[in-house]
């Protein structure tokens, strides 16, 4: 198990990893911000909007075969800005893939209401957004789509995870989102006090392999066509884990040679 950790020039590589642009949370230096409910599924900052629009020239000059994106608002918002001047924007579709989600760690990794995200980004958006892959995945897991990321919590006891889930669902159904967010904040703080994570690096790496298998099957007839690019938009830690050697991953570390992208940075990679 493990991917070949080589990175190539644009002419040599079919695939690009991209990290979302700067969020409002990324601008906050206060460490307590990771628990602050106002940063749940954070949107882009003014600088993040500027960053993503600055990538328009790059996107306008490449041939795009497909775009896959994390379900988080900041990732989709980044792409909407990057693609808004593309000459073929009417034909481009952003496909939301659940396996590209960031590891749960702080408030910005909690989606409070994914239906609101779907209302903002869908097939009627300025750049079309297709949720079919995500929706199919949501029918196969035990958690509601709003809490799909709990499927990834392999470091939490099954009974404890079920207890947290039922508590959050009860609050969500009451539509008292302030209390809901407060409960999420308390869950995150409790994990930090014990220095325990929600998801292991090995589980995240397996998510990447699941995504990789999907891509190989979906695009098997065009894998050698390096002129038409596949863009994969995700998050800093997910990308670092995905481009690490598995020997380091099982030790709970990322490789020194992995991709560590700044906000809105792109890099070619070997899938």
Secondary structure, 3 states (H helix, E strand, C coil): CCCCCCCCCCCCCCEEEEECCCECHHHCCCHHHHHCHHHCCCCECHHHHHHHHCCHHHHHCCEEEEEEECCCHHHHHHHHHHHCCCCCCCCCEEEECHHHCCCCCCHHHCCCCHHHHHHHCCCCCCCEEECHHHHHHHCCCCCCHHHHHHHHCCCCCHHHHHHHHHHHHHHHHCCCHHHHHHHHHHHHHHHHHCCCCCCCHHHHHHHHHHHHHHHHHHCCCCCCCCCEEEEEEECHHHHHHHCCCHHHHCCCCCCCCCCCCCCCCEEEECC
